[in-house]
Amino acid sequence: MINPRPDAVVTEAMLADIEAIDRIEQEAFNTPWSRDLLRAALLNEAYRVRILRTQDQGLLGFSIAHAIRGRSNLDNLAVDRSTRSRGYGSQLIEDWIDDACDRKLESLTLQVNTANVRAQKLYEQFRFRTAKLLVAYYPNGDDAYQMELALAAHLGSTLHRPSRGWLQPRRRWSLGPR
């Protein structure tokens, strides 16, 4: 994996970002969210819509997550096709984990298409484990895996975030040895 450039920053999305988010969404998925659904998530306080951008390339990726009862679910994550395999997806996942730790949430969940092996491997790097198969989860009938990561065990201890050099550390966390 190529490390992203140091000027790649994750921030809250604004309504002005919806066109770029929608463009990335439409090219990334076989069953993309509609622009109206993306906009609704942006306007709903229960959802956190985060974007990754650089000064010269603009918006390169986004994530959408919501939290309920001590758990956060990653509803959507996509990176611009032309900038994939540069660590931007990892940067968005780390931002999501940072947020969950800041909020003292107990666990993280996500759903990933069973055919999307690349994404599954990325989530496994962060110690997500497949919890169950969700048959016909997507509108087109595709199956998904639900993947989970328990954070509760790490919240009561001193956490250490491994240095990656290209991150601006907000939180110190580690999921421990493999």
KASULLIN-V946518 format. One record per pair of residues at least 4 apart in sequence whose ideal C-beta (glycine too) atoms are under 8 Angstrom apart, sorted by sequence separation. I is the first residue (numbers start at 0). J is the second residue. D is the distance in whole Angstrom. If there is no record, write none. Layout:
I,J,D ; I,J,D
//
This chain:
3,7,4 ; 12,16,5 ; 16,20,6 ; 17,21,6 ; 18,22,6 ; 19,23,7 ; 20,24,6 ; 21,25,6 ; 22,26,7 ; 23,27,6 ; 24,28,7 ; 27,31,7 ; 28,32,8 ; 32,36,4 ; 33,37,7 ; 34,38,6 ; 35,39,6 ; 36,40,7 ; 37,41,7 ; 38,42,6 ; 39,43,6 ; 52,56,7 ; 53,57,7 ; 66,70,7 ; 78,82,6 ; 79,83,7 ; 83,87,8 ; 86,90,6 ; 87,91,7 ; 88,92,6 ; 89,93,6 ; 90,94,7 ; 91,95,7 ; 92,96,6 ; 93,97,6 ; 94,98,6 ; 95,99,7 ; 96,100,6 ; 97,101,6 ; 98,102,6 ; 100,104,8 ; 111,115,6 ; 115,119,6 ; 116,120,6 ; 117,121,7 ; 118,122,6 ; 119,123,6 ; 120,124,7 ; 121,125,8 ; 123,127,6 ; 137,141,4 ; 150,154,6 ; 151,155,8 ; 152,156,8 ; 154,158,8 ; 162,166,8 ; 12,17,8 ; 32,37,5 ; 41,46,7 ; 52,57,6 ; 66,71,4 ; 67,72,8 ; 78,83,5 ; 82,87,6 ; 83,88,7 ; 99,104,4 ; 122,127,4 ; 123,128,8 ; 135,140,5 ; 136,141,7 ; 137,142,8 ; 153,158,6 ; 25,31,5 ; 40,46,4 ; 52,58,5 ; 53,59,6 ; 65,71,7 ; 66,72,8 ; 112,118,7 ; 135,141,8 ; 136,142,6 ; 137,143,6 ; 162,168,8 ; 24,31,5 ; 41,48,5 ; 51,58,7 ; 52,59,6 ; 64,71,5 ; 65,72,6 ; 111,118,5 ; 135,142,7 ; 136,143,4 ; 12,20,7 ; 24,32,6 ; 32,40,8 ; 40,48,6 ; 50,58,5 ; 51,59,5 ; 64,72,6 ; 99,107,6 ; 111,119,6 ; 134,142,5 ; 160,168,6 ; 51,60,4 ; 64,73,5 ; 65,74,6 ; 78,87,5 ; 133,142,6 ; 50,60,7 ; 51,61,7 ; 63,73,8 ; 64,74,6 ; 78,88,5 ; 119,129,8 ; 132,142,6 ; 133,143,4 ; 160,170,6 ; 37,48,8 ; 50,61,5 ; 62,73,6 ; 63,74,5 ; 96,107,7 ; 111,122,7 ; 132,143,8 ; 133,144,7 ; 160,171,4 ; 49,61,7 ; 63,75,4 ; 76,88,7 ; 95,107,7 ; 132,144,6 ; 133,145,6 ; 158,170,7 ; 159,171,5 ; 160,172,5 ; 161,173,6 ; 21,34,5 ; 24,37,6 ; 48,61,7 ; 49,62,5 ; 62,75,7 ; 63,76,8 ; 78,91,7 ; 109,122,7 ; 131,144,7 ; 132,145,8 ; 158,171,5 ; 159,172,7 ; 160,173,6 ; 48,62,7 ; 49,63,8 ; 61,75,7 ; 62,76,5 ; 130,144,8 ; 131,145,5 ; 157,171,8 ; 158,172,4 ; 159,173,4 ; 47,62,8 ; 48,63,5 ; 49,64,8 ; 61,76,7 ; 76,91,6 ; 129,144,5 ; 130,145,5 ; 158,173,6 ; 21,37,6 ; 47,63,7 ; 60,76,7 ; 61,77,6 ; 76,92,7 ; 129,145,7 ; 130,146,6 ; 17,34,7 ; 20,37,6 ; 46,63,6 ; 47,64,5 ; 60,77,6 ; 129,146,6 ; 130,147,5 ; 46,64,7 ; 47,65,7 ; 60,78,4 ; 109,127,7 ; 128,146,6 ; 46,65,5 ; 47,66,8 ; 59,78,6 ; 60,79,6 ; 73,92,8 ; 113,132,7 ; 127,146,4 ; 128,147,6 ; 153,172,6 ; 17,37,6 ; 45,65,5 ; 59,79,5 ; 107,127,7 ; 127,147,7 ; 128,148,7 ; 153,173,7 ; 17,38,6 ; 45,66,8 ; 58,79,8 ; 127,148,5 ; 153,174,7 ; 45,67,8 ; 60,82,8 ; 73,95,6 ; 108,130,8 ; 126,148,6 ; 153,175,7 ; 40,63,5 ; 59,82,5 ; 110,133,6 ; 125,148,7 ; 14,38,7 ; 17,41,7 ; 71,95,7 ; 122,146,5 ; 16,41,8 ; 112,137,7 ; 119,144,7 ; 37,63,8 ; 56,82,7 ; 110,136,6 ; 148,174,8 ; 14,41,6 ; 51,78,8 ; 60,87,5 ; 71,98,7 ; 114,141,7 ; 119,146,7 ; 13,41,8 ; 14,42,8 ; 20,48,8 ; 46,74,7 ; 59,87,6 ; 60,88,7 ; 71,99,5 ; 113,141,7 ; 12,41,6 ; 62,91,5 ; 92,121,7 ; 96,125,7 ; 112,141,5 ; 113,142,5 ; 20,50,7 ; 61,91,7 ; 62,92,8 ; 88,118,8 ; 92,122,7 ; 112,142,7 ; 113,143,6 ; 19,50,8 ; 60,91,6 ; 64,95,6 ; 71,102,8 ; 112,143,6 ; 113,144,6 ; 62,94,7 ; 89,121,7 ; 111,143,6 ; 62,95,6 ; 66,99,8 ; 71,104,5 ; 76,109,8 ; 88,121,6 ; 92,125,6 ; 110,143,4 ; 111,144,6 ; 16,50,6 ; 40,74,7 ; 64,98,8 ; 70,104,6 ; 73,107,7 ; 110,144,7 ; 23,58,7 ; 40,75,8 ; 69,104,6 ; 70,105,6 ; 71,106,8 ; 72,107,8 ; 73,108,7 ; 89,124,7 ; 110,145,5 ; 111,146,6 ; 11,47,8 ; 12,48,4 ; 51,87,6 ; 66,102,7 ; 69,105,4 ; 70,106,5 ; 71,107,5 ; 72,108,5 ; 73,109,4 ; 89,125,8 ; 109,145,7 ; 110,146,8 ; 11,48,7 ; 12,49,6 ; 23,60,7 ; 24,61,8 ; 69,106,7 ; 70,107,7 ; 71,108,7 ; 72,109,7 ; 108,145,6 ; 109,146,5 ; 11,49,6 ; 12,50,5 ; 19,57,7 ; 20,58,7 ; 23,61,7 ; 66,104,6 ; 70,108,6 ; 72,110,8 ; 108,146,7 ; 10,49,7 ; 11,50,8 ; 19,58,4 ; 51,90,6 ; 108,147,5 ; 9,49,5 ; 10,50,6 ; 51,91,6 ; 107,147,7 ; 108,148,8 ; 9,50,7 ; 20,61,5 ; 106,147,6 ; 107,148,5 ; 9,51,5 ; 10,52,7 ; 16,58,6 ; 49,91,7 ; 106,148,6 ; 8,51,7 ; 32,75,6 ; 51,94,8 ; 106,149,5 ; 107,150,6 ; 7,51,6 ; 8,52,6 ; 105,149,7 ; 106,150,6 ; 7,52,7 ; 8,53,8 ; 16,61,8 ; 49,94,6 ; 105,150,6 ; 106,151,7 ; 7,53,5 ; 49,95,7 ; 104,150,6 ; 105,151,4 ; 6,53,5 ; 6,54,6 ; 126,174,5 ; 4,53,6 ; 6,55,8 ; 12,61,6 ; 28,77,7 ; 105,154,7 ; 125,174,7 ; 27,77,4 ; 100,150,7 ; 24,75,7 ; 27,78,8 ; 47,98,7 ; 99,150,6 ; 103,154,6 ; 126,177,8 ; 7,59,7 ; 24,77,6 ; 26,79,8 ; 27,80,7 ; 100,153,8 ; 23,77,5 ; 26,80,5 ; 96,150,8 ; 100,154,7 ; 23,78,7 ; 23,79,5 ; 23,80,8 ; 100,158,7 ; 101,169,8 ; 101,170,6 ; 100,170,5 ; 97,169,5 ; 100,172,5 ; 93,166,7 ; 97,170,4 ; 90,165,8 ; 97,172,7 ; 90,166,7 ; 96,172,7 ; 86,165,7 ; 7,87,6 ; 9,90,6 ; 3,85,5 ; 9,91,6 ; 1,84,7 ; 2,85,8 ; 3,86,4 ; 7,90,6 ; 29,112,8 ; 0,84,7 ; 1,85,5 ; 2,86,5 ; 3,87,5 ; 0,85,7 ; 1,86,6 ; 9,94,4 ; 0,86,5 ; 3,90,6 ; 0,89,7 ; 30,137,5 ; 29,137,8 ; 30,138,5 ; 30,139,5 ; 29,139,6 ; 30,141,7 ; 29,141,7 ; 7,165,8 ; 8,167,8 ; 5,165,6 ; 2,163,7 ; 4,165,7 ; 2,164,7 ; 3,165,6 ; 2,165,5
//
